Structures are given as structure tokens and as C-alpha cells.
Amino acid sequence: MAVRGDYLLQPVRGFVPGYDFVGVIERLPAGDRSGLHVGQRVAGILPRMGAHASLISVAPSLLVPVPDLLDSATAATIPLDAVTALFAIDALAMASGTILVQGAGGAVGAWAAQLAAARGLTAYGTASPRSHAYAERFTDSVYDYDDPTWIDQILDATTGGVDGAIDHTGSRSVRRAVRAGGRVVRTAFGGAPGQGRISTAAGFAASTLRRYARPGERVCSVPILVATQRARYRQALTELFTAVGNGTLVPPRPRIMPLVQYPDALASATRAAPGEKTILTTQET
Ligand SMILES: NC(=O)c1ccc[n+]([C@@H]2O[C@H](COP(=O)([O-])OP(=O)(O)OC[C@H]3O[C@@H](n4cnc5c(N)ncnc54)[C@H](OP(=O)(O)O)[C@@H]3O)[C@@H](O)[C@H]2O)c1
């Protein structure tokens, strides 16, 4: 979306794309007291894009050490997608109950479904036939979002609707799948090519106005949270690295592409098979 000029937070062309990265520290500011050291492997999410580069200059407060038991490609599948899923689940503020994850076979959705299950929530997912099997690994039931009856099926299965939903489509109808006292967390607002910025701006405004509606709504934007809540973001990413390292969470399979083949990598990311994540590398593959 950003590369084709369709992303609200990066509307003007002439920027370096990419939010998240894994790398090695080459230099630290004089007098740095972060506890990090030169040569250390770290990861992070930028509040504004710029990660798709061989050298980046980043505040130490944005960096999280990568544990030795994670290889760099696997670690690189984690930051933006998994932190988005974790913050979206946090925004639901649920200690128990049922949750709907839209696109549960997608990059963010698969993390969200796993994190929901790890918190003892019952996760229902939506997916098309292409990602149904992958979504099914992490959810209790999967519904085809193109089936016009999918919301009715969820209402039947949950007797009146789920307690919370994580949605990236911006669809109003998803509200019908959630019980009146529940909550919808929006991570994106859909939009056809060329309509992304207007859909996001309109969706953000509508969702904010529905904060106290029934069900209520929240918007989860990780770039904004990274910019404003660094300690919380670092803690979240540290926890996610630990959970993947100890096998509690299953990462996608990295598909490693050289940075110098950027157009091919973009195409690969667009066509990624369910459970596969395109990773750019500056090293020879
Ligand atoms: N808020 C944030 O900070 C933040 C951070 C990262 C990403 N995002 C946003 O989150 C969204 C998902 O990102 P991603 O990287 O997970 O993308 P992704 O890997 O392409 O996954 C998207 C998923 O959505 C599913 N899908 C497509 N049309 C759908 C529909 N009409 N209803 C329900 N599900 C549908 C797809 O299922 P099928 O494959 O079965 O068609 C796919 O599994 C994007 O819009 C992205 O911009 C937001």
C-alpha cells in the first residue's frame, strides 16, 4: 500500500519502506545507557517506515535484543505482525470468552489466534479456502468470509455473538458478530487500490466515534504505539521472542529474498502462501 501511495501514515512518495528489522549494532551514541553493546543482534519496529535498508540509524530505545536461540530470519517474521496481534488482543481487554479473528490464516491473524488461545480465549477465525487449513491450526472454528451466512453461523455457534473481534477489513457488518457488550478492535480499514488512505481516514474516524457504542470499538495502530509507548512495545516484543523461542508460539516460515531484488520481494510478499513470510536480507543468500 505504501509503495503505491495508498497508505495514510506514509502518503508522500520518496521514502524508504519497511517498518521492522533485525540487525547488528555497529555504533552506539556516546554515553549510551541502554545496556546494549556494539555487535549485538537486535530487532525493532520503527514509528515511521525506513527499515528496508542495509544501514539504519535508530534510537536505542527502539531496540530489543534477539535471543540466541532465534535465527535472524525467524526473528524477522515477528516484530510488526506479532506486536500488532498482541496489542490488538490487549485492546480487547478480555480475561476470558470468545473472540473472532478476521483473516486468521494471515500474518497478523495467525499470531492473534495463537495469542488468544494462549490467554485461554476461544478463537473463531475467518479465512478463504486458500488459507483455511493454516487458520484452522490456530482456531477453534474457521468460517469462509465469502459465505454470506458466516456471521449467522457465528451467532449460532456462540449463542448471540463473540465477546470481541479483531478486524482489518473495516467492515461494518462484523459488528453484528459481536455481542452488544463486546468490543471490536480495528487494525486496518480495507479499501480498494487507490482508496486506502480515504478508507483508513474514514474508518479511523468512524471507529473512534463508536468507542462507547454497543459493541464498542478501538483502533490499534502499532506505529503510533511504538512512538508513544516505547517501554510497553519493547516488553511486548521481548515476550514474543521468548514465546517463539520456547515453542509456545509458532512463527511463519521465512522466505528469504535479497534486498537487491526488491521488486521480486514485493511480488513474493503479495503472493505469499499461507504461513509463509517474505524476509529481505542484505546478506548473500
Ligand atoms: N494496525 C497496525 O499497526 C497494523 C500492523 C500490521 C498490519 N496491519 C494491517 O493488518 C492487515 C493484515 O495484515 P497482514 O500482514 O496479516 O496481511 P496478510 O498476511 O495478507 O493477511 C490478510 C488476511 O486477510 C484475509 N482476508 C482477505 N479478505 C478478507 C475479508 N474480506 N474478510 C476477512 N479476511 C480477509 C486473507 O485471507 P485469505 O488469504 O484466506 O484470502 C489473509 O489471510 C493489513 O490491512 C495490514 O495493513 C496493521
The ligand as an ORCA input file, in Angstrom:
! r2SCAN-3c Opt
* xyz 0 1
  N      -2.611     -1.563     12.886
  C      -1.346     -1.886     12.680
  O      -0.437     -1.374     13.338
  C      -1.032     -2.896     11.629
  C       0.200     -3.558     11.626
  C       0.426     -4.543     10.656
  C      -0.559     -4.817      9.710
  N      -1.720     -4.111      9.753
  C      -2.787     -4.384      8.777
  O      -3.349     -5.630      9.098
  C      -3.871     -6.207      7.915
  C      -3.410     -7.646      7.790
  O      -2.022     -7.633      7.568
  P      -1.283     -8.997      7.291
  O       0.147     -8.664      7.146
  O      -1.709    -10.005      8.288
  O      -1.864     -9.368      5.853
  P      -1.988    -10.796      5.197
  O      -0.917    -11.703      5.671
  O      -2.141    -10.547      3.745
  O      -3.344    -11.371      5.762
  C      -4.564    -10.815      5.433
  C      -5.611    -11.872      5.664
  O      -6.890    -11.276      5.465
  C      -7.713    -12.228      4.890
  N      -8.807    -11.564      4.181
  C      -8.818    -11.065      2.916
  N     -10.038    -10.547      2.651
  C     -10.784    -10.703      3.764
  C     -12.122    -10.393      4.103
  N     -12.945     -9.790      3.248
  N     -12.563    -10.707      5.343
  C     -11.743    -11.318      6.240
  N     -10.470    -11.656      5.972
  C      -9.998    -11.341      4.753
  C      -6.830    -13.052      3.977
  O      -7.357    -14.340      3.920
  P      -7.158    -15.259      2.629
  O      -5.677    -15.378      2.425
  O      -7.789    -16.530      3.000
  O      -7.848    -14.532      1.496
  C      -5.497    -13.028      4.708
  O      -5.318    -14.196      5.456
  C      -3.427     -5.320      6.762
  O      -4.504     -4.498      6.394
  C      -2.315     -4.511      7.349
  O      -2.191     -3.273      6.730
  C      -1.990     -3.177     10.682
*
